[in-house]
Amino acid sequence: MRNYKNIHCLCILFVFLFVDMGYYAQILNLYEDDVCRAASPNYICREISKCPVVLQEIKNNSMPTLCSFKGHVPIVCCPPTDNIASTTKPTPPKQKPRPPVKPYSADEMCHEYSQLIYIDMKNPTLILGSDEYIKVKDCVDVTTLIVGGTKAEPKEFPHMALIGYGEKVDNNIIWACGGSLISNKWILTAAHCEKTSTSNYARWARLGDLNYLIDTDLANPKDYKIVQRKIHPKYRLPSLYNDIALFKLEKEVEFSAFVRPICLNTNKFLKPRTTIASGWGQTEFGGPFSPDLLKVDLTITPAKSCNDTFSGGDENKLPRGIVDDSMICAGHPEGGKDTCGGDSGGPIQIIHSNYTCMYTQIGVTSFGRFCGEKHLPGVYTRVSKYISWIEPIVWPKIK
């Protein structure tokens, strides 16, 4: 037990010394439990009886820093490591932060999604009553398709998403952007598709559709509510850079031959000569939106010539011009083929080099000048630049 008689005597001695030596001018006028920065940023004002370190200092004729008096009881600056008789809990030792868990990679998930093209079917060559199953492709083999401003076929682009703006899916909903399904819960799109000019936020994603005005086109559409919109942290209007976003769906998507994720390009050095765009946008500048999902082949435009095209414009939008490592330009030298208003957020893609019936998305439709004009390519956000941002959001690993 403490020797309270000795502590009381030390306190009286301390008060006598303090007054006798003229230290009143140095009282800090701080209250109990205040931070005593005059002594140290970590010191706390305590009653002298609750600070054995100070009591020991007095025995050694060392004068502590005085915060104030509580009646006749000195309140002194006390080191935080001394928690004896303190009302505050000791600070627990800092634990070393766990190393971050590496997410699943886009390439790993691409391989997994490539298996979705198969269905199990009873082997038709066996005798009746046999239960042997074989895997059969249920997809459209994109290597046999010819693109060029034509309607898409059922199951051809099962990753395509319509982005809708409105409180509910009814006749008043506005389908104003596109996107691509990249997992069972996430849509990849453009950051500027977050909301319309009237601040109407993206709330719905429709998957598996071809013509959104009819239900006789061999499509299998289903609507999903968007519950989260993650905009790239470096997207800052009026700048057009980093125009990429991820929209999270309320529930997991039901995969089928009509609805399946696309693969993402992770190779920053990939330089294809052509690409395929798909979407429900305007068929001409200022014209009507297409209710049909359309596809068009585009030619990749070198960054230098693309930069020349967009030079002299609004410097607030493109102060660094076209940035090759984060942007792709594509169009048609003679015009007539392009993406347009309403195609924003949708993908440009190439045929996957390893998996049948699969595409690899290389870009996200971002912006352009007019539509389909000669030597006026559109600009697309380069997907490979943002893989390290996408992966931990879409495919996290949980310990």
Secondary structure, 3 states (H helix, E strand, C coil): CCCHHHHHHHHHHHHHHHHHCCCHHHCCCCCCCCECCCCCCCCEEEEHHHCHHHHHHHHCCCCCCEEEEECCEEEEEECCCCCCCCCCCCCCCCCCCCCCCCCCCHHHHHHHHHHHHEEEEECCCCCCCCCCEEEEECCCCHHHCCCCCEECCCCCCCCEEEEEECCCCCCCCEEEEEEEECCCCEEEECHHHCECCCCCEEEEEEECCCECCCCCCCCCCEEEEEEEEEECCCCCCCCCCCCCEEEEECCCCCCCCCCCCCEECCCCCCCCCEEEEEECCECCCCCCECCECEEEEEEEECHHHHHHHHCCCCCCCCCCCCCCCCEEEEECCCCCCCCCCCCCCCEEEEECCCCCCCEEEEEEEEECCCCCCCCCCEEEEEHHHHHHHHHHHHCCCCC
